[in-house]
Amino acid sequence: MFRAAKSVVLGILALAVFGHQAARAADCEVISATHSADTKGEALHMSRALAAKSADELRRKRGWSRISMSPEKVKPDPFFKRVRPVVPEDVVFATFVTAKTYTTCFTGVVVNYVCTSGSKVCRN
């Protein structure tokens, strides 16, 4: 009898934990932002700023009062996909990781520098 009760309790506990994790996952979304510029620094700065702006827009759209951002690696986003459908590794010149963004910078086709920043945005 004790074993059966113990199994039931453990089963309920497992469902509660996994159900809570699934609900938490639904309260998160991955965003990315890409910016190009004539200088490396400007492309980096602006892609991070656009990621922060996108996170705030997501917060307002979802009706969340507070959010947290954590770095998330995303695929670099080339602007001119007809010319360069994907970003080859040999044109990536740097990655930068902060507490909020994971940024990959690469040389552009038409513009000098392009950076794509990714973040996982979660409701707090």
C-alpha positions as CSV (number, residue, x, y, z in Angstrom):
1,M,0.0,0.0,0.0
2,F,2.8,2.4,0.9
3,R,4.5,1.7,-2.4
4,A,1.4,2.4,-4.4
5,A,0.8,5.7,-2.5
6,K,4.5,6.6,-3.0
7,S,4.2,5.9,-6.8
8,V,1.1,8.1,-7.1
9,V,2.7,10.9,-5.2
10,L,5.9,10.7,-7.3
11,G,3.8,10.6,-10.5
12,I,1.8,13.7,-9.5
13,L,5.0,15.5,-8.5
14,A,6.6,14.6,-11.9
15,L,3.6,15.9,-13.8
16,A,3.6,19.1,-11.8
17,V,7.3,19.7,-12.4
18,F,7.1,19.0,-16.2
19,G,3.9,20.9,-16.5
20,H,5.5,23.9,-14.9
21,Q,8.5,23.7,-17.2
22,A,6.3,23.6,-20.2
23,A,4.4,26.7,-19.0
24,R,7.7,28.5,-18.4
25,A,8.9,27.6,-21.9
26,A,5.7,29.1,-23.3
27,D,6.6,32.4,-21.5
28,C,9.8,32.7,-23.5
29,E,10.5,33.6,-27.2
30,V,13.8,33.8,-29.2
31,I,14.3,37.1,-31.0
32,S,16.9,38.2,-33.5
33,A,17.9,41.6,-34.9
34,T,20.2,42.4,-37.8
35,H,21.8,45.7,-38.7
36,S,24.4,46.8,-41.3
37,A,26.8,49.7,-41.2
38,D,30.0,51.1,-42.6
39,T,31.9,50.4,-39.4
40,K,32.1,47.2,-37.2
41,G,31.3,49.1,-34.0
42,E,28.1,50.7,-35.4
43,A,26.8,47.4,-36.8
44,L,27.4,45.7,-33.4
45,H,25.9,48.5,-31.4
46,M,22.8,48.9,-33.6
47,S,22.0,45.2,-33.8
48,R,22.1,45.0,-30.0
49,A,19.9,48.1,-29.7
50,L,17.4,46.6,-32.2
51,A,17.3,43.4,-30.1
52,A,16.5,45.4,-27.0
53,K,13.8,47.3,-28.9
54,S,12.3,44.0,-30.2
55,A,12.3,42.6,-26.7
56,D,10.4,45.6,-25.4
57,E,7.9,45.3,-28.3
58,L,7.4,41.6,-27.5
59,R,6.8,42.6,-23.8
60,R,4.1,45.1,-24.8
61,K,2.5,42.8,-27.3
62,R,2.3,39.9,-24.8
63,G,1.2,42.2,-22.0
64,W,4.1,41.2,-19.8
65,S,5.0,43.7,-17.0
66,R,8.7,42.6,-16.8
67,I,11.0,40.6,-19.0
68,S,14.5,39.1,-18.8
69,M,16.9,38.7,-21.7
70,S,19.6,36.1,-22.1
71,P,22.0,35.4,-25.0
72,E,20.8,33.0,-27.6
73,K,22.8,32.0,-30.6
74,V,20.8,32.5,-33.8
75,K,21.7,32.1,-37.5
76,P,23.3,35.2,-39.0
77,D,20.7,36.9,-41.2
78,P,22.0,38.0,-44.6
79,F,20.0,40.9,-46.1
80,F,20.5,40.0,-49.7
81,K,19.4,36.4,-49.7
82,R,19.3,36.1,-53.5
83,V,23.1,36.8,-53.6
84,R,24.0,35.1,-50.3
85,P,21.3,32.8,-49.0
86,V,23.3,31.8,-45.9
87,V,26.3,33.3,-44.2
88,P,29.4,31.1,-44.8
89,E,31.8,30.7,-41.8
90,D,34.7,32.4,-43.7
91,V,33.0,35.8,-43.7
92,V,32.2,35.7,-40.0
93,F,34.8,37.9,-38.3
94,A,33.6,37.9,-34.7
95,T,31.1,36.8,-32.1
96,F,30.2,38.9,-29.0
97,V,28.3,37.5,-26.0
98,T,26.9,39.8,-23.3
99,A,24.5,39.0,-20.5
100,K,21.6,39.8,-22.9
101,T,22.7,39.1,-26.5
102,Y,24.7,36.7,-28.6
103,T,25.9,38.6,-31.6
104,T,27.6,37.3,-34.8
105,C,29.2,39.8,-37.1
106,F,30.2,39.2,-40.7
107,T,31.2,41.1,-43.8
108,G,28.3,42.1,-46.0
109,V,27.7,41.7,-49.8
110,V,26.6,45.3,-50.5
111,V,27.4,46.9,-47.1
112,N,30.7,46.6,-45.2
113,Y,29.6,45.0,-42.0
114,V,26.5,43.2,-40.7
115,C,25.7,41.9,-37.2
116,T,22.9,39.7,-36.0
117,S,22.1,39.6,-32.3
118,G,19.9,36.9,-30.7
119,S,18.2,36.8,-27.3
120,K,15.9,34.6,-25.4
121,V,13.2,36.9,-23.9
122,C,11.2,35.6,-21.0
123,R,8.4,36.9,-18.9
124,N,9.4,37.6,-15.2
